[in-house]
C-alpha cells in the first residue's frame, strides 16, 4: 500500500520531533529516537537502563513562554528570539567565539582530517577536516543540571524506600525533615 508507507513516514517524522532519548550525564549526548535507528547498540547499549524519554522543547514553546512572562505579543517575541539566534550565529561565523555570561561559551573549532571506521561495514573511511561548533555550559547552567541529577536520585531513593516499605530517606539540607 503506497499510502500506508507515507503515513508511517509522517508518523516517524512527528515522533522524531516530539521525543528524544536522553542518556545519563556520563554519556554527554542526546540521541534522537527514530524507527530506523532502533535500540542503542555498541558501547552505549549497556546504558539503556538509564534512558528517560522527555518531550522536545521547540522555539515556538520558548517564544510562547517568554511572551507570556514579559507581556509582548508572540509575533514580536518570536522576532526578538530569532534576532538573538541570528546574532549568535553571525558572531560565531565572524569571531569564532561567543561568551554569554551565566549561560555558556559557543566556540567554532577546526577538526583535523582523520581516518575513521564505518560502523556498519568496518571499512576504514576518510573524514575530511571540518569546522564544528562546541558549547561549554556556564557555572549556573551546570549547577542547575546537577540539581536535576540530585532530584532524580532523591525520587529513586523514595521510590525504593516505598517499595521496601521503609521510611523515605531524609534530606540533610532540610534539617532532617521528611521530603514531601
N, C-alpha and C positions, 0 to 999 in steps of 0.2 A: 504494500500500500504506500504510494508516494506521499499522501497527506499525513500519515502517521509518523513518517520519518521527520518531516518538517515540524510537526507538533513536538516530537521528542527533542529536536534541536532547540526549539523555542523554550521548552521547559528546562533543558540543561542550561541554556544561557540565563534564564531567570534565576535558577538556583545558584549559579555561579556568582551572580551579583548579590544574592541575599545572604549567603553563608560562607564563612571561612572556617578552616580548622586551624586553631592556634596551638602550637606546641608549647611545652613548658619553656621557661625563660632560658634554660641552659642550651636550647637549640637555636635561639636567636633568629627565628624565622617564622614566617606565616605562609602556609600553603593554602592555595585556593582549592576547594574541593570541586571536582568535576567527575562526571560519569566516566570519562575517558581515562583519567589518571588512576581511579580506583583507590584501593588501600595503599598506605605507605609501604615502600619496600626499601631494602638496603639498611644502612647504619642507623636510620631513624625509626625503623619499623618497631623496635622494642619500646619506643616512647609512646605508642598508641594508647596505652592505658592512661595517659595524662592529657589526652586530647579533649578540648572543650569546644563546642560549637557556639559561635556568637554571631549575631547579625552584623552586617557591614554598615557602617555609618556613611551616608553619602553627603556630597556637598550640599544637596538640596535640604537635607535634615539639619546640617550645621547652619545654613542660612536661615532656616525657619526658627531655630533656637535663638540665634543672635538677634534676629529681627524682633522676636517677642521680648527679649531681655532689654533691648535699647529703644524700642518703640519706633523703629524705622519700618518702611514697607519692605516686603520680601524682595521686591524688584531692586530697590536701592541697596539693600544689604547684599544681594547677590552680586551687584556691580562692584561693591567695595571688596567683597571676598575675592572675586575674580581678579580685580586690580592688584590685590595683595599677592595672589599666586603668580600673576604675570610679573610683578616686580621681583619676586624671589627667583623665578626662572631667569629673567633678564640679568639680574645681578650675578647669578651663577655662571651664565654664559660669558659675561664681561669680566668679572672679578675672580671667578672660580671658587669663591668662598663667601658665605654669609652667616654671620653670627647673630642669633636672636636671643638676647638675654632672657634667662628663666625659661627658655624653650629648648634651644639646642643649636648645633652648628651643621649647616649643609656645606659640603665641600665637593668639588669636582676633582677626581683623581684619575691619573692615567694608568691603565693596566697594561703591562707589557704583553707582547705576543708570547704564546706558550703552547706547549703540546698538551693535549688532554686526551681523554678516552671516552668514546661513545658508550654510554652505559647500557644500551640495548645490544650492541654488536661486540663491544670490547675492542673495537678497532681504534688505533690512535688517530686523532684528528688535530688539525692546526687551528688554533684560535687566534685571530688577528688582534693586534693591540686595539684598545678602545678606551673611551672616557666613560667613567661611571660616577654617579652621584652617591656620596656617602652621607650618613646622618649620625651624629653623636648627640644623644639627648643631654639636656642640661640637668643640673642637680635637682631642681624642683620636679622635673618630669620623672627622673629616676626614683626620687623619694615616693612620689605618688604611685608608681608602678610597684615599688617594694611594699607599699601599704596594701595593694591588691593581693600580693602573694601572702602577706600576713593574714589578711581577712580570709583567704581561701583555706589556709592551714587551720584557722580557728573554726571555720564551718566544718571542715573534715573532722576535727577533733570532737566537736559537739555531736556530729552525726555518729561517729564511732562510739562515743560515750552513750548516746541514746540507744544504739544497737546492743550494747553490752548491759544496759540497764544501770549504769553508774552515773553519778552526778557529772554534769558538764565541768570541764576544767575552768579554773578562774583565771582572769586576766590580771597579772601583777600590776599593770599600769592603772587599773581601776580600784586599787586598794583591796583586792580580794573579792570584789563583788561579782556575782554570777552574771555572765553576759545574757542579755535578754533576747 
